[in-house]
Amino acid sequence: MSTSLDSGPPPQAPVTALRQRLAELRGPSAAPHPLDARALAALAANPGCKRRALLDGAGVDKAALAQALGAPAAFGQSQFAFMRGNAFEARVKADGGTELLRLLGVADPQEAQVPDLAAAGPEGRAARTALALREATAAGGWTLLDHPMLALQVAGSPAYLEPDAVVVHPDGRWTVVEIKSFPMVDGSADAAKVGAAARQAAVYVLALERVAALTEGAEVGHSVLLVCPKDFSNLPAASVVDVRKQLSVTRRQLARLTRVEEIAAALPEGVSFDVESCSAAELTTSVEAVPSAYAPECLSACELAFHCRDRARAAGAVEALGRAVRGELGGLTAVGDVLSAARGESGDPADPAVTALRRAAALRADALSACQGAA
């Protein structure tokens, strides 16, 4: 008979070792920065970036790291917008979520249950949320879960997510509710903002599906309820948003992520992202030890984007020009190589990218000659 020694370490041993390693990378005095749905949506949009996967998995505060590197992020929600969003959410959820349930078409919102989801720590809150979802599904009535906690494994590292609300229908269907402070004018809102909200909600749906798989009679709706202010007022308006496309992309992209422990195992000795004890030069060396996948889209989604952009430009990487350009250039990965190929100094003439570049260079030269002749 095989003994416990023969079967290797207990399942928790690798998890504990990984957490210790990530804590070392983060710094002994730094608390882990939470990985939220917005960060997961951005990570899913760029699954090839091992740098972001490791830093997010380790809970590194990327904004503080970017500041220490001398390339602080220039985006984020203003304090005024944050306060306005909180005030609007409080209005939507006032009186036990009466207005929110009314938007869902509940005939008598007062009959809906609003369970207490308080518990110790994110693990405890996630367990309490899972229990509340199972109880609400079994009860067969309307239930509003205010700021539930959901758990999702991402690249081997746990992430705890907190949607604005989840509503359990009498038929066992679960609906994610996203409350945003941007306006809904004449029944429609800014398409870019709605798209960002849909990608974020898709992460919540994905996490809910893990719980629903263990709950008899439960089904997660692939349409979420988006609640926004109506026509620049403080009155709530709702729109149903289908997130099946975003859910499919998010599921596929998160599955492609390299596991955090594999990235950490490949790091050289001495790598640390501790902004309290490391100099800017040491942090730069540590950050550069992790491969990145910069694209201009990162500027609106990642705190380290300006640092990565500067490095990409300095290296002459075509990624700095955008993913579409990078895809068109094939094996030409440096701007210098692209210019050389366009001038006919290098490159395989049989390469379609080289042929297109030389054709474009010839057309440009003809256009410039025509302009000079006209002058």
Phi, psi and omega in degrees: 000139180283137178267173179294331177292324180292328185276000176089188184289156178297159184303331183284342184300311178298323180295316180296317179297320179295317179298320178296318180296317179293324176295322177296318179294322182288326183116137185297333183262357184265125175286146180296133177281127185294144178263107184262179184294326179296318178293321179294322178296320178292322179294321178293332179286343181221067187291345180279355182273098179292331181298310180293321180301317181290313183296319178291320179295326179278351181075028179286137176284098186292332178294316178294322179295317178297322177297316180294331179279353181083017179225066184295150179289143182250026179227169180141165183277133179290160180297324179295314180296323179297314180294320179296319179296318179295320180294319180293319178297320178298323179293317181297325184263006182296154178056047178070026179077026183302313182293320179296315179294328177295321178296334178277355178089019179286126184294316181232088183301335182294339181278349182289145178270142176232086185290154176281124183252015182292139178196169183275121174074164180296324178297316179294320179293322178295319178293321179293321178296315180300319178294318180296322178295318179294316180296319181293321179295318180292327182290328176078026177237187176280133178221133178250120176258111183271118181050059175290166178244126181241147180248141180213131177277124181234113180054037178083002181241137182285141174235137180248125189242145185229090176292162179298319179194157171228132180248130176261123181275160178301334180272007178091003179278141179250131181239128176279138178244125176248123180251118182237154183264359176282149190283155172245103186260125181053039175084002179222154181237174179304126187298321181295319180289322177295319178298318178296319178295323179293319178295321178293316180295328179298327177295319178295318179299318179298318178292322179295326181298329178296322179284319182296329180297337180256008183240119181293132177082005183266147176214129180270124178289138179267010171244129181253157179262116178261121182247125182223163173295142182270120173050048176067010175267188176257011178277135182281142173229151186235151176217138178272126183242123178280122183247021182298319179295312180296324179295317180297316179295315181297316179299315182292317183289321178293327178292335180281345184298135173293138182297143185300322182294329177291320178294316181295324181292335182273357182284145174288165179296146175090358179290130179208144177245028181280104183289344181279327186246347183258145176283169179299321179295319179293320179294322178298316178298319181293317181295319181290344178286348180251123181299142178241171177222075185288144171212152181306333178298339180295336184299334180257008186223345185227135181292337181267008188300321183291323175296313181294324179295317179299319180292320180294320178293318180297326180276354182068030182283136181290344177302332180295343180270351179118155182295323181296317178295317180300320180293326181287335187272355175059238184280358178276106188254352181238144181299323178299319178294323179296313180295321179296318178294322179295326179279355181082014183274339181205177178097152180275119181300339179279349180286123180303324180294318179295317178300316180295320179296316181292324176296317179295321179295321179294318178296321179295316179298318178297318180295319179294320179297319179296319180294317180293324178293322179292328180288000000 
